[in-house]
Structures are given as structure tokens and as C-alpha cells.
Amino acid sequence: MNLSNLIYMNRTILIAEQSEIIRKGLVQIIGSFNLFDNIREVSCSTRVETDLIKTEPDILVVNPLLLNDNLPRWLSEYRSRRNMAMRSGLQVDDTKGSSAASGPGTTGRIRYFRIAAIAYSLFDDELQELFDEVIQIGDTRLKIKNKLSSLLSRPDTADKPVADETLSAREKDIVRLLAKGLSNKEISEELYISPHTVITHRKNITRKLNIKSVAGLIVYAIINGIVNVDELHGDGNV
């Protein structure tokens, strides 16, 4: 057994997507990565919360269009509860077990999982803030693998930097692409946004992080699990 299999032992991912073609395609792609022992699927919004509690996944990958009226509030409350626990030094449970609390309405230890959006259409910034990562429908296998690996290895304790308490999912996308050496124009094409929007996001990133150089952003991105060192090596940036 190699090191990667040891690191990702006993991992579960839950894919919530109403399109069977996209859902099955993701199952096949993710299954080839050997990052997860269990890949679960759900196709309707009414089962998402139930399946979250039942499967206790390490990562939830969900199409925002699948979210019903209550689930965005549920995810927002869960995220706030998790971040509050990390800030106050309470234990955030990253192990399987019935003693772990699985939702924002429970007490005690908090079952820890990351949330990624499946994006093949635009959705508003407020909803996007709920997610730790965004998987674009046009992403390559390597991009999807790197994003999921990053989510699995991202710090989850209060005494480590936690990027998603500071940056939005879109801002993290931009930091990742800046770290990989893309220009504003290339980033705008990659994310399907205007160059002006990229510049605006960069100003917000600089204001939030007080990091003005790309080199500084690369260091920040690596420390906070936004980009993998191997990915940077592959692009010739490190």
C-alpha cells in the first residue's frame, strides 16, 4: 500500500447532483483517484440532509441548483457553528462515529466535512460563500483531483490558518490561479468573469490578507491548502 492510500484511508464523499449523467460521470472520475473508500450519491434535494447524517462524509459535493429553501440555511448554520468551534478551541471531530454531531442543531462534538459546489451555471455570491471549493463542469480530471486533495488536506483546527474564514470561494479560485502564474486576462477566461471583476477581487484579496506580492500569495495558498506544491511544480512556478 502506498503513502497516498494510507493518508486517505476511510474517506467518504457524497455527491448530490440531479443529473444522472453528470453524477455518474463524477463517480467514475473520482473513483479513479483512489482518494476515497466510499463514494455515495444522492439525486434529490429532500434526501441531502438525511444522507449527510447517515453517511457522515468527509466531503459533500453538491449542485447549488439542487438546494431547497432550507438547505442553504442548514449549511450556513453548520459552517458558522464549525468556525465558531475552531475559533474557541473546541474539538472539531474528523473521525467517523455515532458520537459525532452531524448538524447545526446538535450539541457536543461537530462532525467535520468540507463542502464543494458543482458549477455549470452562474449562482449568486451569497450562495457561493457557503462553499469551501467550486468544481467547474469544464474542469479536467487533474483539476478535480487537486481540488479534492486540497479539501482533504486543508487545516481544520483553530491554531492553524483557515483560509475559508477569510476568503470567499471565488477569491480562493483567483488566489489559486495567481499562484499558478495566470494573468488577469487568463483568470477571467478560466472563471468566465470580466477582467475588471478579477481586478476587483484582487483588491479585496490584498485588503483582507495584506499580501501585495504574488510570491506572498503563493506561500499563503500553500499554507492554507488552496494549492498543492506538486501542482505548482507541474506548472514550473516553484
N, C-alpha and C positions, 0 to 999 in steps of 0.2 A: 504494500500500500504506500502510495507516495505522500509527500507532505501536504499537498493540497487537499487530498481526501481526508487526512487527519484533521485539518483545520476546519473543514466544512461538514464534519460528521454530524448526523442527526439534525439536519436543517430541513425546514419545510417552507414551501412557497405556495401561496394561494392566489390564483389568477381569476379575477372577476371580470368577465367580458361577455356581452350578449351575442356577439358574432361568433358562430361556431368555427368559421374558417380562421379568423384571427386568433381565437382562443386555442384551437388545436395546433395552429402554427407556432404559437408561443410555447406551448407544452413541448412540442418537438424540438424547437431551438434550445430552450432552457434545459431540456433533458440531456442534450448533447454536451453540456458544460461540466457535468459532474460536480456541481456546486450544492445540489440538494438531494436528500434521500427521498423526500416526498414532494410531489407536485400535485396540488389539489386544484379543482376547477369549480367555478360557480357561474351560472349564466343569467340569474335573475336577481334584481335588487333586494327582494324580500328575504333572500337567503344569505346575503352577505354577512350581516351581523351575527346570525346564528352560526355560520360556518367559521367565522373568526374565533368565536368562543370554543367551538368544537375542535378545530384543527390546531389552534394556537400557533400560527405561522411565524416564521422569522421575518418574512416579507409579504406584504399584501400588494399585488399589482392589480390596479382597478381602472376601468374606463370611467372617467368622470361622468359621462352621459348615463352610466348605469346607476349613479347615486340617486336615491329617492330623497324626499324632502327632509327626512330625519337623519340620514346617514352623514351628510356634511357636518351637521351639528355634533353628531356622535364622534366623528373623527376629530373635530376641533376640540371637543372637551377632553378626549383621550390625549391629544397632543399637549394641551395645556397642563393636564394632570401629570403627564410624564415629565415635561420640562420643569414643573414645579418641584417634583420629587428629586430631579437631578440637581437643581439649584440648592435645595435644602439639605442635600446629602443623604436622602432616604435611599433605600435599596431599590434598584430597578431590576426586576427579575428577568434574566435572559436564559433561563433554563426551562425545560418542559416540566409540567407537574400541575396537579389539580389545586395546589395551594396558591398558585399564582392568580392574581386578579386579572380578568380579561377585558374589562371595560371601564369607562369613566365613572360608572355608578357604583363600582365596587370599592372595598376598602382593603387595606393591607398591602401586600406586595403587588407590584404592577407588572403584568406580562408585557415584555418589551418586543415591539416589532416595528419595522420600517414600512413606509407607505410610498409606493411609486404609481404615477399615473400613466396610463396608456393614452397617448395623444395622437389622434389623426384628424382632429378638428380643433379650432380655437375654443378656449374656455377662459372665463374671466379671471383676473389676477387674484381676487379674493379667494376663489376656489383653489387656485393653483398654490396658494400659501399653505394649504393643508398637506402638501406632499413633500417628501424628502427627495424625490427624484422624479424625472419625467422621461419616459421611454417613448421616443417618436416612432411612428409607424414606419418611417423610412430608415430607421437605424440599422446598421449592419449587425451581423452576429457578434463581431468583436466589440462594438459599442455597447450592445445589450449585456454582454458578459462583463465588460468593465464596469458598467453602471451597477449591476447586481453584486459584483465582487466588492465594489466600493461601499455599498449599503451594508453588506455583511461585516465589513471590517471597520466601519465608522465608529468612533468613540461613543460610548454610552454611559459614561459616568460624569459626575458633576465636576471632578477635578481635572478633566480633560477638555480641550476646546470642542465645542459643539457648534458646527457651522450653521445648522439649520435653525438655531435660535437667533441668528444674526441676519443671514441672507435668505432671500426668497428662492424658490426653486429655479426661477428664470435667472436670477443673479448668479446662482451656482452654475447654471449652464454656461453663462458668459465667462465666469472665472475659469471653468474647465477649458473652454476653448481658447481663452487668452493664454492659459498655461501651456497649451499645445502649440502656441505660436500663430494662431489665426489673427488676421487683421479685422478691423471693424466691418469692412465690406464682406469678408468671408463669413464672419459670425452672423451678419444679417441674413445672408443667403442660407446658412446652415439652419437657422432658427425661424426663418420665414418672417422676419421683422425688419423694419426700416433701419438704415444706418443711424438715423437720428435717435431712434429708440435704444440702439446699442450704446450710443454715447451717453444718453440719459442714465441708463443702467450703470455704466462705468462710473459716472459721477456719484451715484448713490452708493456703489460699492466702495469707492475711495472714501466717502464721507463716513460710512459705517465702520470700515476696517482701519481707516487711517493708514492705508498702504498705497503708495503712489507709483511704485515701480512694478513692472511685470515680473521681475525676479522675486520680489516680495510676495506677489500673488501666487507664484509657483510654490514657494515654501508653504504659504498658508493653505493652498489647495492640497498639498501632500499631507500636511499635518492633520487636516480635518477630513481626510478621506474623500475629497471631491475628485481627485485624480490619482491614478496609480503611477508609481515610479516607473514600472515596466512600460506603461503606456507612453510616458514621456520619452523613455529610452527609444521606444519604437519610432517616435516621431523625430528623434535627433535633437531634442531640446535639453537633455540633461547629459 
